[in-house]
């Protein structure tokens, strides 16, 4: 059975999984209607797929895999061509950091507040300033990690690049401020990721708000 990724195509995490799959030659269809049956958000059917009513969820035959990292590991084991095994604690640490701290600071606390489908204005100028300062501090850390390398954790595209690319892509598309203009190495890095075949397929401009 063709695997199906439950989740909207504009979700940063859905985009990450699809980038990872495309880098291995697998095009993953996605959406909110597995088997052509629409699943309402946070419905009983949704909670049956993901216990916390989130996305993405990979459906492959009778197999249901939820959470981004678990999905990517499953793809590596079951559906993608064998790759050279990498036992690298640094890469594992960065995968964890990207899915927790970086996602929280760039997406949950900032992007979704200013460009989401239901923007929630900051309650005070101080709250907004803290969120902006977190974005700036996070980009500084990412810039140091990237350095002069081609990719976040080495000389080859890896899972961590697939995790980070959609976040930077959406951040760069905000009309103001021009975040990556302050970080030319990150800006050039994003341009390289967008130029890859996977990036050309996934990191495309959208006319909808972020979620």
C-alpha positions in Angstrom: 0.0 0.0 0.0 1.2 3.5 -0.8 2.2 5.3 2.4 0.1 8.4 3.3 1.1 11.3 5.5 -1.8 12.6 7.5 -1.4 16.4 7.9 -1.8 19.6 5.8 0.9 20.2 3.2 1.7 23.6 4.7 2.6 22.3 8.2 6.3 22.7 8.9 6.6 19.2 10.3 4.7 17.7 7.3 7.1 19.6 5.0 10.0 18.2 7.0 8.9 14.6 6.6 8.2 15.0 2.9 11.7 16.6 2.4 13.3 13.7 4.1 11.4 11.2 2.0 12.1 13.0 -1.2 15.8 13.1 -0.5 15.5 9.3 -0.5 13.4 9.2 -3.7 10.0 8.7 -2.1 7.2 11.1 -2.8 4.7 11.1 0.0 1.1 12.1 -0.6 -0.3 14.1 2.3 -3.5 15.6 3.4 -6.4 15.2 5.9 -8.3 12.6 4.0 -6.6 9.2 4.2 -8.4 6.7 2.0 -10.4 9.6 0.6 -12.2 9.8 3.9 -11.9 13.3 5.4 -10.9 13.4 9.0 -12.1 16.3 11.1 -9.5 18.1 13.2 -9.3 16.8 16.8 -12.2 14.4 16.0 -12.4 10.9 17.4 -11.0 9.7 14.1 -8.0 12.1 14.4 -7.4 11.1 18.0 -7.3 7.5 16.9 -4.4 8.4 14.6 -2.5 10.7 17.1 -3.4 10.5 20.8 -2.8 14.3 21.2 -4.6 15.3 18.0 -1.6 16.5 16.2 0.2 16.0 12.9 2.0 14.4 11.1 1.0 10.8 11.2 2.3 8.2 8.7 -0.1 5.6 7.5 1.4 2.6 5.8 -0.9 -0.4 5.5 -1.9 -1.3 9.0 1.0 0.6 10.5 0.3 4.0 12.1 3.4 6.1 13.1 3.0 9.4 14.8 5.6 12.1 15.7 8.0 13.5 13.2 11.2 11.8 14.3 9.6 8.4 14.7 8.1 8.8 11.2 11.5 9.6 9.6 13.2 6.7 11.4 10.5 4.4 10.2 10.9 5.6 6.6 14.7 5.0 6.9 14.1 1.5 8.1 11.2 0.4 5.9 10.7 2.5 2.8 13.8 4.5 1.8 17.0 3.1 0.2 19.6 2.0 2.7 21.9 4.8 3.7 25.2 4.7 5.5 24.5 4.3 9.2 25.6 7.3 11.2 26.1 7.0 14.9 26.6 10.6 15.8 25.3 11.9 19.2 25.7 15.5 17.9 23.2 14.9 15.0 20.8 13.2 17.4 21.1 16.1 19.8 20.4 18.6 17.1 17.3 16.6 15.9 15.9 16.8 19.4 16.8 20.5 19.8 15.2 21.4 16.4 11.9 19.6 17.3 11.7 21.2 20.7 13.5 24.4 21.4 13.9 25.7 17.9 10.4 24.8 16.8 9.0 26.4 20.0 10.9 29.6 19.6 10.6 30.1 15.9 7.2 28.6 15.1 5.0 28.3 18.3 6.0 31.5 20.1 6.6 33.7 17.0 5.5 32.7 13.5 2.1 31.3 14.6 1.5 34.5 16.6 2.2 36.9 13.8 1.2 34.8 10.7 -1.0 32.0 11.7 -4.6 31.3 10.7 -5.7 32.6 14.1 -3.1 35.2 15.1 -3.0 35.9 18.8 -1.7 39.4 19.4 0.9 39.6 22.1 -0.6 40.9 25.3 2.1 43.3 26.1 5.0 44.9 24.3 7.3 43.1 26.7 5.9 39.7 25.6 6.5 40.6 22.0 10.0 41.8 22.7 10.8 38.5 24.5 9.5 36.5 21.5 11.5 38.6 19.0 14.6 38.3 21.2 14.2 34.5 21.3 14.1 34.4 17.5 17.2 36.4 17.2 19.1 34.4 19.8 18.0 31.1 18.2 19.2 32.3 14.7 22.5 33.2 16.3 22.9 29.7 17.6 22.0 28.2 14.3 24.4 30.4 12.5 27.3 29.3 14.8 26.4 25.7 14.3 26.2 26.1 10.5 29.5 28.0 10.3 31.0 27.7 6.8 29.7 24.2 6.2 27.3 23.3 3.5 24.7 21.8 5.9 23.8 22.0 9.5 25.7 19.0 10.8 28.3 18.3 8.1 29.0 18.3 4.4 25.9 16.3 3.3 22.1 16.9 3.5 20.7 15.1 6.5 17.6 14.8 8.6 18.4 17.9 10.5 18.4 20.0 7.3 14.9 18.6 6.5 13.8 19.6 10.0 15.1 23.1 9.9 14.4 24.1 6.2 10.7 24.7 6.5 11.1 26.9 9.6 13.6 29.1 7.9 11.6 29.1 4.7 8.5 30.5 6.4 10.6 32.9 8.5 12.3 34.3 5.4 8.9 34.8 3.6 7.6 37.2 6.3 7.4 40.7 4.8 8.9 42.3 7.9 11.4 42.0 9.5 13.7 40.4 7.0 15.2 38.1 9.5 17.7 36.2 7.4 19.2 39.4 5.9 20.9 39.7 9.3 22.3 36.2 9.0 23.9 35.9 5.5 25.2 32.4 6.1 21.7 31.1 7.0 20.3 33.0 4.0 22.7 31.3 1.7 22.1 27.9 3.3 18.3 28.3 2.8 18.9 29.2 -0.9 21.0 26.0 -1.3 18.2 23.9 0.3 15.5 25.6 -1.9 17.6 24.8 -5.0 17.7 21.1 -4.4 15.0 19.0 -6.2 13.4 18.3 -2.8 13.4 22.0 -2.0 11.9 22.9 -5.3 9.0 20.5 -4.7 8.4 21.4 -1.0 9.8 24.8 -0.2 7.5 26.8 -2.4 5.6 30.0 -1.7 2.1 29.6 -0.4 -0.9 31.9 -0.3 -2.2 30.7 3.1 -1.4 31.6 6.6 1.0 29.4 8.6 -0.2 26.8 11.1 
